[in-house]
Amino acid sequence: PILKKEYLDFRINFLKEELSELQTARDINNADGIVDALIDLVVVALGTLESFDININKAWTRVHFANMLKEKGINNTRDNKFNLPDLVKPESWKEPYHKDNIGTLEEIKND
Protein backbone atom coordinates (compact mmCIF):
# COMPACT_ATOMS: atom_id res chain seq x y z
CA PRO A 1 0.00 0.00 0.00
CA ILE A 2 2.80 2.46 0.76
CA LEU A 3 4.43 1.84 -2.63
CA LYS A 4 1.07 2.26 -4.37
CA LYS A 5 0.53 5.59 -2.62
CA GLU A 6 4.04 6.71 -3.59
CA TYR A 7 3.39 5.57 -7.16
CA LEU A 8 0.14 7.56 -7.27
CA ASP A 9 2.03 10.62 -5.99
CA PHE A 10 4.61 10.03 -8.73
CA ARG A 11 1.85 9.97 -11.36
CA ILE A 12 0.22 13.11 -9.93
CA ASN A 13 3.56 14.90 -10.18
CA PHE A 14 3.89 13.59 -13.74
CA LEU A 15 0.52 15.19 -14.56
CA LYS A 16 1.64 18.45 -12.93
CA GLU A 17 4.78 18.39 -15.08
CA GLU A 18 2.72 17.93 -18.24
CA LEU A 19 0.32 20.69 -17.15
CA SER A 20 3.32 22.98 -16.60
CA GLU A 21 4.55 22.16 -20.10
CA LEU A 22 1.10 23.07 -21.43
CA GLN A 23 1.23 26.42 -19.63
CA THR A 24 4.73 27.11 -20.93
CA ALA A 25 3.70 26.26 -24.49
CA ARG A 26 0.72 28.60 -24.15
CA ASP A 27 2.90 31.37 -22.71
CA ILE A 28 5.23 31.25 -25.71
CA ASN A 29 2.44 30.67 -28.25
CA ASN A 30 3.78 27.26 -29.26
CA ALA A 31 0.76 25.56 -30.83
CA ASP A 32 2.70 22.34 -31.46
CA GLY A 33 3.73 22.23 -27.81
CA ILE A 34 0.14 22.86 -26.69
CA VAL A 35 -1.11 19.89 -28.69
CA ASP A 36 1.73 17.70 -27.44
CA ALA A 37 1.15 18.63 -23.79
CA LEU A 38 -2.62 18.07 -24.01
CA ILE A 39 -2.11 14.61 -25.49
CA ASP A 40 0.56 13.82 -22.90
CA LEU A 41 -1.91 14.76 -20.11
CA VAL A 42 -4.47 12.35 -21.51
CA VAL A 43 -1.89 9.59 -21.99
CA VAL A 44 -0.55 9.94 -18.44
CA ALA A 45 -4.06 10.09 -16.94
CA LEU A 46 -5.23 7.02 -18.87
CA GLY A 47 -1.98 5.21 -18.11
CA THR A 48 -2.48 5.91 -14.42
CA LEU A 49 -5.98 4.43 -14.51
CA GLU A 50 -4.64 1.41 -16.40
CA SER A 51 -1.80 0.89 -13.93
CA PHE A 52 -4.32 0.65 -11.08
CA ASP A 53 -6.42 -1.93 -12.99
CA ILE A 54 -9.37 0.42 -13.50
CA ASN A 55 -11.72 -0.27 -16.38
CA ILE A 56 -11.27 2.97 -18.33
CA ASN A 57 -14.27 2.45 -20.62
CA LYS A 58 -16.60 1.82 -17.68
CA ALA A 59 -15.33 4.88 -15.79
CA TRP A 60 -15.40 7.08 -18.90
CA THR A 61 -18.95 6.04 -19.76
CA ARG A 62 -20.20 6.77 -16.25
CA VAL A 63 -18.56 10.20 -16.08
CA HIS A 64 -19.76 11.11 -19.57
CA PHE A 65 -23.31 9.98 -18.79
CA ALA A 66 -23.36 12.04 -15.56
CA ASN A 67 -21.97 15.08 -17.39
CA MET A 68 -24.67 14.80 -20.04
CA LEU A 69 -27.30 15.06 -17.31
CA LYS A 70 -26.03 18.51 -16.39
CA GLU A 71 -27.93 21.51 -17.69
CA LYS A 72 -26.88 24.62 -19.56
CA GLY A 73 -26.47 27.52 -17.23
CA ILE A 74 -24.00 29.72 -15.42
CA ASN A 75 -21.41 28.18 -13.15
CA ASN A 76 -20.53 30.88 -10.64
CA THR A 77 -17.48 28.95 -9.42
CA ARG A 78 -15.40 29.92 -12.46
CA ASP A 79 -14.87 32.99 -14.61
CA ASN A 80 -16.54 32.85 -18.02
CA LYS A 81 -15.67 36.11 -19.75
CA PHE A 82 -16.68 34.60 -23.09
CA ASN A 83 -20.30 34.13 -21.93
CA LEU A 84 -20.27 30.62 -23.36
CA PRO A 85 -22.89 28.18 -22.12
CA ASP A 86 -21.65 26.17 -19.20
CA LEU A 87 -22.91 23.01 -17.59
CA VAL A 88 -24.30 23.07 -14.07
CA LYS A 89 -25.53 20.31 -11.84
CA PRO A 90 -29.30 20.32 -11.40
CA GLU A 91 -30.61 19.54 -7.93
CA SER A 92 -31.39 15.96 -8.99
CA TRP A 93 -27.86 15.38 -10.35
CA LYS A 94 -25.87 12.48 -8.93
CA GLU A 95 -22.15 12.05 -9.29
CA PRO A 96 -20.92 8.96 -11.12
CA TYR A 97 -20.45 5.80 -9.11
CA HIS A 98 -17.04 4.13 -9.26
CA LYS A 99 -16.86 2.06 -6.06
CA ASP A 100 -17.02 -1.17 -8.09
CA ASN A 101 -14.30 0.06 -10.45
CA ILE A 102 -11.45 1.43 -8.34
CA GLY A 103 -9.01 -1.36 -9.15
CA THR A 104 -6.08 -1.51 -6.78
CA LEU A 105 -6.62 2.05 -5.53
CA GLU A 106 -8.56 0.50 -2.67
CA GLU A 107 -5.24 -0.80 -1.34
CA ILE A 108 -3.99 2.72 -0.67
CA LYS A 109 -4.44 3.57 2.98
CA ASN A 110 -3.97 6.83 4.84
CA ASP A 111 -0.88 7.05 7.01
ZATORGU-495419 format. One record per residue (C-alpha): x, y, z; residue number from 1. Coordinates in steps of 0.001 Angstrom, whole numbers, plus 500000, padded with zeros to 6 digits. Layout:
BEGIN
     east    north       up     i
        X        Y        Z   NUM
...
// end
This chain:
BEGIN
     east    north       up     i
   500000   500000   500000     1
   502805   502458   500761     2
   504430   501840   497372     3
   501066   502255   495627     4
   500532   505586   497382     5
   504044   506706   496413     6
   503392   505567   492845     7
   500144   507562   492729     8
   502025   510620   494013     9
   504614   510034   491270    10
   501851   509967   488645    11
   500221   513106   490070    12
   503561   514903   489821    13
   503889   513590   486260    14
   500523   515186   485437    15
   501640   518451   487070    16
   504777   518390   484923    17
   502716   517931   481763    18
   500324   520693   482849    19
   503323   522975   483401    20
   504547   522156   479898    21
   501100   523074   478573    22
   501229   526424   480367    23
   504729   527114   479069    24
   503699   526263   475515    25
   500719   528595   475852    26
   502896   531366   477288    27
   505232   531249   474290    28
   502436   530665   471748    29
   503777   527255   470741    30
   500760   525557   469171    31
   502700   522343   468538    32
   503734   522229   472193    33
   500142   522856   473313    34
   498887   519889   471309    35
   501730   517699   472559    36
   501152   518628   476207    37
   497383   518067   475992    38
   497886   514609   474513    39
   500556   513823   477105    40
   498095   514763   479885    41
   495529   512350   478486    42
   498112   509586   478009    43
   499454   509941   481559    44
   495945   510085   483056    45
   494774   507021   481133    46
   498023   505207   481894    47
   497521   505911   485582    48
   494023   504432   485488    49
   495357   501411   483603    50
   498204   500893   486070    51
   495684   500647   488919    52
   493579   498073   487006    53
   490634   500424   486504    54
   488275   499733   483621    55
   488734   502967   481670    56
   485730   502448   479379    57
   483397   501823   482317    58
   484673   504882   484212    59
   484603   507084   481101    60
   481048   506038   480244    61
   479801   506767   483750    62
   481435   510196   483918    63
   480244   511109   480428    64
   476686   509978   481214    65
   476641   512039   484440    66
   478026   515084   482613    67
   475330   514799   479955    68
   472699   515060   482694    69
   473970   518509   483611    70
   472066   521514   482314    71
   473116   524619   480444    72
   473531   527515   482773    73
   476003   529717   484581    74
   478586   528185   486845    75
   479466   530882   489360    76
   482519   528953   490582    77
   484598   529925   487539    78
   485134   532986   485387    79
   483461   532852   481977    80
   484333   536112   480252    81
   483317   534596   476914    82
   479700   534127   478072    83
   479726   530620   476643    84
   477107   528179   477875    85
   478353   526171   480804    86
   477089   523009   482410    87
   475702   523070   485929    88
   474475   520315   488165    89
   470697   520317   488597    90
   469388   519536   492074    91
   468611   515959   491009    92
   472139   515376   489647    93
   474129   512477   491065    94
   477846   512050   490710    95
   479079   508965   488875    96
   479554   505797   490893    97
   482964   504129   490745    98
   483139   502057   493938    99
   482981   498830   491908   100
   485698   500059   489551   101
   488551   501428   491657   102
   490991   498643   490855   103
   493922   498485   493219   104
   493382   502054   494465   105
   491442   500499   497333   106
   494762   499196   498658   107
   496012   502719   499333   108
   495557   503573   502979   109
   496025   506834   504840   110
   499124   507050   507006   111
// end
